[in-house]
Structures are given as structure tokens and as C-alpha cells.
Amino acid sequence: MKKHRRSKKKTGLGFKLILAVFILFALATAVHFVYNFILNWDKLNVSKIEIKGTSALNSEYVKKLVDLKKGANIFSYKLDKAVFQQEQWIENAWLKRIYPDKILVKIKERVPAAMFIESGRKFVITVDNKVVRSIASAEKIYKIPVWGDYLKTSDEKRGEIMAFLKDVRTKENAFYEGIRSFSMDGGSLKINMDDYAVLFGEPVVGLVSEKLKSVGDIVKDAAAKGQELKYIDLSPFTKKMRSAIIKLQKGDENNK
């Protein structure tokens, strides 16, 4: 009796294994069929390719750059990351499938922070510290200040100035957009505006908001009195010493 029961158990286990293999085979076959059906279903062939997120770059140029053609199955599309080496104005890009037949490529462009000139050619330093060629469309869209002594500035000082620019751009964008050019003048950052210059002192971010508020107050005060500014020297402006040296176009100089 005991031997007969063991035989039944072995037979039942073998049947279950065969059934499991059969089910797995059937599922694999079904998945393979569905996969091939989807990849060959003409309803999923791409008929529209759209580029979004471009500002300085032309969308048609980017479309040619990413080199995606219409007509293929929507699941066959992918972005070649080498495109970022060809066009450094593109910081990142994402491909999105919009079913049943549309591919959307979303572009994130780099944002300019400053510009310098070398051998007659213009180059842009972006907010994320990349150096890219300047393009006319970017110069029209953005107000990009010229960094006069970029090539003579050490890497350490460049880092300080870039941190300063980012801070000004974030907190006091109206002032940032009024900057025409800047360079180091001794130990002070000299910022040239349309009608006057600001000797800012060391380009550190700690007192940016307070210093620029002082600049605004001085400019308003001069305008109210009908005076024209030549420069505002904020070099002595520190946490302990809140003063500025103001020089007017007529040559008068005073402290405030």
C-alpha cells in the first residue's frame, strides 16, 4: 500500500511540472506574438516629430541634429547622446512617445551668464560653467555682459565671479540685466552699467543684496538731485563698515 501511494505522488509531481512548462511556453509564445504584432502594427508608425524647449536654437536645426525620421515604429526611437557633443548649447534632451504616432523631443538649453572675446570670436560662459560658441539668436534673447579679462583671470577667481553672477542673476536680475561689461580692477570687481560703473569689491556672494540695495538708493538719490554718476565704489562696504564712495560726472566726490 505504501509503495502504491509513493507512485501516485511521483506521478502527480511530474504532471504538475509538465503543466507548468506548457503554461510557460504558452505565455512566452503569446508574449512573442504580441511583441511582434506591436512592432509591426502600422497604427504605431510615427507620422509626427515635434521639438520643444528650444529658445536660442532653431527647432528645425535641432530636428536635423537628433536625426529622427518619420515612418518607423514608435518603440524603435531613441536619442543618441552624442548629439550633446555636436551641439553644446543643448544641456539635456528627453524623448517622449505620444501614442499612437507622435514623438516629442524636449530640449533643455544652456543659459548664458557672460561672454568673452578671443581672436575676434565671441564665446559664452553658461550658468553651469560651460564655454560654448556665441550665436546671434542668443545675443538677441539674452542680455549677456562681456567679461573683459576672462582669459587673464585665474580658475579660482573665475569660480568666485561665476558664483557672484549666479547670485546676482537669482536675487537681483534687474541689476544683472543692466550690466554691460565687467572685469577685475586690482582687487575689486568693476561693473560697467550704461551710465556709471560700480566698484563692487571682492566678488563674494555674502553681501550682494545689501550692496545692490545701496546702489539702487544712490542712483535714485542722484536722479532726484539731477546728478550724473561716474562711479560708485563699494570696496569699503563690509559687514562692519557700511559706506560707499560716490563720484559724479562733474568730478565731485563724497562718502555715504
C-alpha positions as CSV (number, residue, x, y, z in Angstrom):
1,M,0.0,0.0,0.0
2,K,2.8,2.4,0.9
3,K,4.6,1.8,-2.4
4,H,1.5,2.5,-4.4
5,R,1.0,5.8,-2.6
6,R,4.5,6.9,-3.4
7,S,4.0,6.1,-7.1
8,K,0.9,8.3,-7.2
9,K,2.8,11.2,-5.6
10,K,5.6,11.0,-8.1
11,T,3.1,10.8,-11.0
12,G,1.3,13.9,-9.7
13,L,4.5,15.9,-9.3
14,G,5.6,15.0,-12.8
15,F,2.2,16.1,-14.2
16,K,2.5,19.5,-12.5
17,L,6.0,20.1,-13.8
18,I,4.8,19.3,-17.4
19,L,1.8,21.6,-17.0
20,A,4.0,24.4,-15.6
21,V,6.4,24.1,-18.6
22,F,3.5,24.0,-21.0
23,I,2.0,27.2,-19.4
24,L,5.3,29.0,-19.5
25,F,5.8,28.0,-23.2
26,A,2.3,29.2,-24.0
27,L,2.9,32.5,-22.2
28,A,6.3,33.0,-23.9
29,T,4.7,32.3,-27.3
30,A,1.8,34.8,-26.6
31,V,4.3,37.5,-25.4
32,H,6.4,36.9,-28.5
33,F,3.3,37.1,-30.8
34,V,2.1,40.4,-29.1
35,Y,5.6,41.9,-29.2
36,N,5.9,41.2,-33.0
37,F,2.4,42.4,-33.6
38,I,3.1,45.7,-31.8
39,L,6.4,46.3,-33.6
40,N,4.8,45.6,-37.0
41,W,1.4,47.4,-36.4
42,D,1.2,50.3,-38.8
43,K,-1.0,52.2,-36.5
44,L,2.1,52.8,-34.3
45,N,4.3,54.1,-37.1
46,V,5.4,57.6,-36.4
47,S,3.9,60.4,-38.5
48,K,4.8,63.4,-36.3
49,I,8.1,64.5,-34.8
50,E,8.0,67.7,-32.6
51,I,10.8,69.6,-30.9
52,K,10.0,71.6,-27.8
53,G,12.1,73.7,-25.4
54,T,14.3,75.5,-27.9
55,S,14.9,79.2,-27.5
56,A,18.3,80.2,-28.9
57,L,18.5,77.2,-31.1
58,N,16.3,76.7,-34.2
59,S,13.9,73.8,-33.8
60,E,14.4,72.6,-37.4
61,Y,18.1,72.6,-36.8
62,V,17.7,70.5,-33.7
63,K,15.4,68.1,-35.5
64,K,18.1,67.5,-38.1
65,L,20.6,67.2,-35.3
66,V,18.7,64.4,-33.5
67,D,18.2,62.8,-36.9
68,L,14.8,61.1,-36.3
69,K,12.9,60.1,-39.4
70,K,9.2,59.5,-39.7
71,G,7.7,56.2,-40.6
72,A,9.3,53.8,-38.1
73,N,7.6,52.0,-35.2
74,I,7.2,54.3,-32.2
75,F,9.1,51.9,-29.9
76,S,12.1,51.9,-32.2
77,Y,13.0,55.6,-31.5
78,K,15.8,56.6,-29.1
79,L,18.1,59.6,-28.7
80,D,21.8,59.4,-29.4
81,K,23.6,61.2,-26.6
82,A,26.4,62.1,-29.0
83,V,24.2,65.0,-30.1
84,F,25.3,66.9,-26.9
85,Q,28.9,66.7,-28.2
86,Q,27.9,68.1,-31.5
87,E,25.8,71.0,-30.0
88,Q,26.9,72.1,-26.6
89,W,24.1,74.6,-26.3
90,I,21.9,71.5,-25.5
91,E,22.3,70.7,-21.8
92,N,19.9,67.7,-21.9
93,A,17.1,66.2,-24.0
94,W,14.3,63.7,-23.4
95,L,12.3,61.6,-25.9
96,K,8.6,61.1,-25.1
97,R,6.3,58.8,-27.0
98,I,2.8,60.1,-27.5
99,Y,0.6,57.2,-28.7
100,P,-0.2,56.2,-31.3
101,D,2.1,58.0,-33.7
102,K,3.9,61.0,-32.3
103,I,7.5,61.5,-31.0
104,L,8.2,64.6,-28.8
105,V,11.8,65.6,-28.1
106,K,12.1,68.0,-25.2
107,I,15.2,70.1,-25.1
108,K,16.9,71.9,-22.2
109,E,19.2,74.6,-23.5
110,R,22.1,76.1,-21.6
111,V,21.7,79.6,-20.2
112,P,24.4,82.2,-20.8
113,A,25.9,84.1,-17.9
114,A,28.7,86.1,-19.6
115,M,30.6,86.5,-22.8
116,F,34.3,86.9,-23.7
117,I,36.1,87.6,-27.0
118,E,39.2,85.7,-28.2
119,S,40.9,86.4,-31.6
120,G,37.8,88.2,-32.7
121,R,35.5,85.3,-31.9
122,K,32.7,85.5,-29.2
123,F,32.3,82.8,-26.6
124,V,29.7,82.4,-24.0
125,I,30.2,81.1,-20.4
126,T,26.9,79.4,-19.4
127,V,25.3,79.3,-15.9
128,D,26.6,75.7,-15.5
129,N,30.2,76.8,-16.3
130,K,30.5,75.6,-19.9
131,V,32.2,77.6,-22.6
132,V,30.2,77.5,-25.9
133,R,30.3,79.5,-29.1
134,S,28.1,82.5,-29.2
135,I,25.2,82.5,-31.5
136,A,23.3,85.6,-32.8
137,S,19.9,84.4,-31.6
138,A,21.2,84.0,-28.0
139,E,22.5,87.5,-28.0
140,K,19.1,88.8,-29.1
141,I,17.2,86.9,-26.5
142,Y,19.5,87.3,-23.5
143,K,21.4,90.4,-22.2
144,I,24.9,88.9,-21.9
145,P,27.5,91.0,-20.2
146,V,31.1,91.0,-21.6
147,W,33.7,89.6,-19.3
148,G,36.6,91.8,-20.2
149,D,39.6,89.9,-18.7
150,Y,38.2,86.4,-18.7
151,L,41.4,85.0,-20.4
152,K,43.6,86.6,-17.8
153,T,41.6,85.5,-14.8
154,S,42.7,82.5,-12.8
155,D,40.5,79.5,-12.5
156,E,39.9,80.2,-8.8
157,K,38.9,83.8,-9.4
158,R,36.7,82.7,-12.3
159,G,34.8,80.4,-9.9
160,E,34.3,83.3,-7.5
161,I,33.0,85.6,-10.2
162,M,30.7,82.9,-11.6
163,A,29.2,82.3,-8.2
164,F,28.7,86.0,-7.8
165,L,27.0,86.3,-11.2
166,K,24.6,83.4,-10.4
167,D,23.7,85.0,-7.1
168,V,23.1,88.4,-8.7
169,R,21.1,86.8,-11.5
170,T,18.9,84.9,-9.0
171,K,18.4,87.7,-6.4
172,E,18.8,90.9,-8.4
173,N,18.1,90.1,-12.0
174,A,17.2,93.7,-13.0
175,F,20.7,94.8,-11.9
176,Y,22.3,91.8,-13.7
177,E,20.5,92.7,-17.0
178,G,21.8,96.2,-16.7
179,I,25.5,95.1,-16.7
180,R,27.2,95.8,-20.0
181,S,30.7,94.6,-19.1
182,F,32.9,93.7,-16.1
183,S,36.5,92.9,-15.2
184,M,38.8,92.9,-12.2
185,D,40.3,96.2,-11.3
186,G,43.0,95.5,-8.8
187,G,41.2,93.5,-6.0
188,S,37.8,94.9,-6.9
189,L,35.3,93.7,-9.5
190,K,34.5,96.7,-11.7
191,I,31.0,96.5,-13.2
192,N,30.1,98.9,-16.1
193,M,26.5,99.9,-16.4
194,D,25.0,102.1,-19.1
195,D,25.8,105.5,-17.3
196,Y,28.1,104.6,-14.4
197,A,30.4,102.0,-13.0
198,V,30.3,100.1,-9.8
199,L,33.5,99.0,-8.0
200,F,32.0,96.2,-6.1
201,G,34.9,95.0,-4.1
202,E,35.7,91.3,-3.8
203,P,33.2,89.3,-5.9
204,V,31.7,87.3,-3.0
205,V,28.1,86.5,-2.6
206,G,27.6,87.3,1.1
207,L,26.6,91.0,0.8
208,V,25.2,91.0,-2.7
209,S,21.6,92.0,-1.8
210,E,22.7,94.7,0.7
211,K,25.3,96.2,-1.7
212,L,22.9,96.3,-4.6
213,K,20.2,97.9,-2.5
214,S,22.8,100.6,-1.7
215,V,23.5,101.0,-5.4
216,G,19.8,101.5,-6.0
217,D,19.4,104.0,-3.3
218,I,22.4,106.0,-4.5
219,V,21.1,106.0,-8.1
220,K,17.7,107.2,-7.1
221,D,19.1,109.9,-4.9
222,A,21.4,111.2,-7.7
223,A,18.5,111.2,-10.1
224,A,16.3,113.1,-7.7
225,K,19.0,115.8,-7.4
226,G,19.7,115.9,-11.1
227,Q,23.2,114.5,-10.7
228,E,25.0,112.1,-13.1
229,L,27.1,109.4,-11.6
230,K,30.5,108.4,-12.7
231,Y,31.1,105.5,-10.3
232,I,30.1,104.0,-7.0
233,D,32.9,102.5,-5.1
234,L,31.6,99.8,-2.7
235,S,35.0,98.4,-1.8
236,P,34.8,99.6,1.8
237,F,31.3,98.2,2.2
238,T,31.6,95.3,4.7
239,K,29.5,93.8,7.5
240,K,31.1,96.3,9.9
241,M,31.6,99.2,7.6
242,R,28.5,100.2,5.5
243,S,29.8,103.0,3.3
244,A,30.3,103.9,-0.3
245,I,32.4,106.4,-2.3
246,I,30.4,108.2,-4.9
247,K,31.9,110.2,-7.8
248,L,29.8,112.3,-10.0
249,Q,30.4,113.1,-13.7
250,K,31.3,116.7,-12.8
251,G,34.1,115.4,-10.6
252,D,32.6,115.9,-7.1
253,E,33.3,113.0,-4.8
254,N,31.6,112.2,-1.5
255,N,31.2,109.4,1.0
256,K,27.8,107.9,2.0
